[in-house]
Amino acid sequence: MLWARLLAYVTGTVDQELLLRNEYLMAENRILRGQIKGRLLLSEGEKATLAEIAHRLGRKVLEDVAAAAKPDTILGWYRKLIANKFDGLVGMDFFTTEVLTFKGLTTYYVLFFIHLETRRVNLAGFTPYPDQEWMEQQARNITMEEWGSLRGCCYLLHDRDAKFC
């Protein structure tokens, strides 16, 4: 059990050092913030850096340590950052459903698109035989300049299903 005591001592020392570093940085931030008149002007990159760290810290800790802006503001930057990552990103896939027809149960393939930023789902079409001709027509429909649901989208995600080739 000697190694357990040694491990406890080492981790305790590391924790104490981290606590002291944090205490020093918080004091330094308070002093520097007191010397700055007016609002801090942060770049978008600086806001993104603070927002990512703030999200990991959580609101409770952020209320104690945030000096550049209020916690609500910083967490708002994080929400905006996440929303921007999904802007223009659309996913597409198929799902199947069994439909009762005059010929009995038939498997239909339903093609859908989901806009990841808004989570809006568009059903593009359905068919029992998703061949190349049908897929090309769906691609024309969904990318129409006037009313296609992929207007303003930059990236399309899909799996390697043979129906997409």
ROFILUM-907954 format. One record per residue (C-alpha): residue number from 1; residue in one letter; x negated, y negated, z. Coordinates in pm, 1 decimal. Example, Ala and Ser with C-alpha at 12.3 -4.5 7.8 and 13.67 -1.06 7.14 Angstrom:
 num residuo       xx       yy       zz
   1       A  -1230.0    450.0    780.0
   2       S  -1367.0    106.0    714.0
END
This chain:
 num residuo       xx       yy       zz
   1       M      0.0      0.0      0.0
   2       L   -303.6   -227.8    -12.6
   3       W   -231.1   -305.7   -378.5
   4       A    125.0   -415.5   -287.7
   5       R     -9.0   -669.9    -37.5
   6       L   -264.0   -791.4   -289.2
   7       L      5.4   -828.2   -556.7
   8       A    231.8  -1018.6   -317.0
   9       Y    -54.7  -1251.7   -225.8
  10       V   -147.1  -1321.3   -588.9
  11       T    211.5  -1384.2   -702.7
  12       G    272.6  -1605.3   -401.8
  13       T    -36.0  -1809.1   -489.7
  14       V     78.7  -1842.4   -850.6
  15       D    428.1  -1948.8   -739.6
  16       Q    279.4  -2210.4   -504.4
  17       E     60.3  -2346.8   -782.5
  18       L    358.7  -2372.2  -1019.7
  19       L    564.7  -2547.7   -753.4
  20       L    285.8  -2796.9   -691.7
  21       R    244.9  -2862.5  -1066.1
  22       N    619.8  -2922.4  -1102.4
  23       E    623.0  -3152.9   -800.2
  24       Y    331.2  -3352.5   -942.3
  25       L    492.9  -3383.5  -1286.7
  26       M    825.2  -3494.7  -1136.6
  27       A    649.1  -3762.1   -928.7
  28       E    445.5  -3877.2  -1228.3
  29       N    762.0  -3899.3  -1442.4
  30       R    937.1  -4110.2  -1176.6
  31       I    641.4  -4349.8  -1160.3
  32       L    610.6  -4383.0  -1538.7
  33       R    987.2  -4420.7  -1582.1
  34       G    983.2  -4704.4  -1326.6
  35       Q    727.1  -4892.3  -1536.5
  36       I    929.6  -4871.4  -1859.5
  37       K   1184.2  -5144.6  -1915.8
  38       G   1498.5  -5051.5  -2106.5
  39       R   1586.5  -4723.2  -2275.8
  40       L   1339.5  -4467.2  -2401.0
  41       L   1344.1  -4431.8  -2778.9
  42       L   1290.8  -4064.5  -2857.1
  43       S   1243.7  -3911.4  -3199.6
  44       E   1468.5  -3627.8  -3315.8
  45       G   1180.9  -3382.1  -3260.0
  46       E   1131.0  -3504.0  -2903.4
  47       K   1504.5  -3476.9  -2836.4
  48       A   1505.5  -3121.5  -2976.2
  49       T   1212.7  -3020.2  -2754.8
  50       L   1375.6  -3159.8  -2441.2
  51       A   1714.0  -3010.5  -2534.7
  52       E   1577.7  -2657.2  -2579.7
  53       I   1397.2  -2664.0  -2245.1
  54       A   1696.5  -2826.9  -2073.4
  55       H   1928.5  -2552.3  -2196.9
  56       R   1701.7  -2288.2  -2042.7
  57       L   1682.5  -2481.8  -1715.1
  58       G   2055.7  -2524.5  -1675.1
  59       R   2262.8  -2822.5  -1562.8
  60       K   2195.9  -2785.4  -1189.2
  61       V   1815.9  -2798.6  -1217.7
  62       L   1835.9  -3058.3  -1493.8
  63       E   2021.5  -3297.4  -1261.6
  64       D   1718.9  -3288.3  -1028.8
  65       V   1443.6  -3327.3  -1287.7
  66       A   1583.0  -3514.6  -1590.7
  67       A   1428.0  -3859.4  -1622.2
  68       A   1450.5  -3936.7  -1995.6
  69       A   1831.0  -3924.9  -2010.7
  70       K   2135.4  -3801.1  -1821.8
  71       P   2189.7  -3423.0  -1818.9
  72       D   2511.4  -3456.3  -2021.1
  73       T   2324.1  -3648.0  -2291.2
  74       I   2042.1  -3394.4  -2309.5
  75       L   2282.0  -3098.4  -2322.7
  76       G   2472.5  -3286.6  -2594.8
  77       W   2149.1  -3300.0  -2793.7
  78       Y   2128.6  -2921.9  -2756.8
  79       R   2483.9  -2869.5  -2884.7
  80       K   2407.2  -3092.9  -3183.8
  81       L   2081.3  -2904.2  -3248.1
  82       I   2261.1  -2568.5  -3252.7
  83       A   2537.8  -2704.2  -3476.3
  84       N   2278.4  -2834.5  -3724.3
  85       K   2109.4  -2494.6  -3744.0
  86       F   2432.7  -2340.2  -3875.7
  87       D   2525.2  -2629.0  -4106.3
  88       G   2556.1  -2505.0  -4464.3
  89       L   2520.5  -2137.9  -4367.9
  90       V   2783.7  -1889.7  -4487.7
  91       G   2804.0  -1515.1  -4438.6
  92       M   2993.7  -1275.3  -4661.8
  93       D   3092.7   -911.1  -4638.4
  94       F   3361.9   -654.9  -4711.7
  95       F   3595.4   -469.5  -4485.4
  96       T   3826.1   -190.4  -4591.1
  97       T   4186.4   -124.2  -4511.1
  98       E   4423.0    155.4  -4602.0
  99       V   4732.2     41.6  -4792.4
 100       L   5037.4    256.7  -4855.7
 101       T   5117.8    241.3  -5227.8
 102       F   5341.0    443.6  -5460.3
 103       K   5040.1    673.2  -5516.5
 104       G   4989.8    725.4  -5143.3
 105       L   4723.1    575.4  -4917.3
 106       T   4472.3    367.9  -5111.3
 107       T   4154.2    208.7  -4975.7
 108       Y   4133.8   -164.0  -5050.6
 109       Y   3814.2   -365.4  -5020.9
 110       V   3860.9   -716.1  -4880.9
 111       L   3591.7   -974.1  -4957.1
 112       F   3560.2  -1252.4  -4698.1
 113       F   3334.5  -1548.0  -4623.9
 114       I   3269.0  -1706.7  -4283.9
 115       H   3130.0  -2058.3  -4247.9
 116       L   2904.4  -2015.2  -3944.0
 117       E   2913.5  -2374.8  -3821.1
 118       T   3293.4  -2402.0  -3806.3
 119       R   3367.4  -2025.8  -3787.9
 120       R   3623.1  -2078.8  -4065.3
 121       V   3703.4  -1752.9  -4247.1
 122       N   3807.5  -1743.8  -4614.0
 123       L   3953.4  -1433.1  -4770.3
 124       A   3827.7  -1435.6  -5127.5
 125       G   4020.0  -1139.4  -5260.4
 126       F   4096.6   -772.0  -5232.9
 127       T   4085.0   -482.4  -5474.6
 128       P   4075.3   -103.3  -5469.1
 129       Y   3781.0   -111.5  -5717.2
 130       P   3517.2   -378.8  -5644.2
 131       D   3325.6   -356.3  -5973.1
 132       Q   3082.4   -605.8  -6126.3
 133       E   3347.9   -788.1  -6326.7
 134       W   3564.0   -843.9  -6018.6
 135       M   3265.7   -963.9  -5813.0
 136       E   3160.7  -1210.3  -6085.5
 137       Q   3513.5  -1355.2  -6094.3
 138       Q   3516.1  -1391.7  -5714.6
 139       A   3179.6  -1568.6  -5732.5
 140       R   3320.8  -1813.5  -5989.6
 141       N   3629.6  -1875.9  -5776.6
 142       I   3445.8  -1934.2  -5449.8
 143       T   3189.5  -2172.8  -5603.7
 144       M   3433.7  -2391.2  -5801.9
 145       E   3327.5  -2753.6  -5765.5
 146       E   3676.2  -2892.1  -5703.7
 147       W   3826.2  -2637.7  -5464.3
 148       G   3578.7  -2355.3  -5398.0
 149       S   3528.0  -2282.7  -5030.5
 150       L   3147.4  -2278.3  -5063.2
 151       R   3128.6  -2652.5  -5141.2
 152       G   2843.4  -2810.1  -4948.2
 153       C   2692.9  -2478.0  -4842.6
 154       C   2322.8  -2416.4  -4892.8
 155       Y   2266.6  -2057.3  -4779.8
 156       L   2461.4  -1735.2  -4824.2
 157       L   2394.7  -1430.6  -4606.5
 158       H   2495.2  -1079.9  -4709.9
 159       D   2376.5   -725.9  -4657.2
 160       R   2224.0   -497.9  -4922.8
 161       D   2548.1   -329.5  -5020.8
 162       A   2545.3   -208.9  -5383.1
 163       K   2871.0   -401.8  -5443.1
 164       F   2671.2   -729.1  -5425.7
 165       C   2437.0   -631.9  -5709.3
END
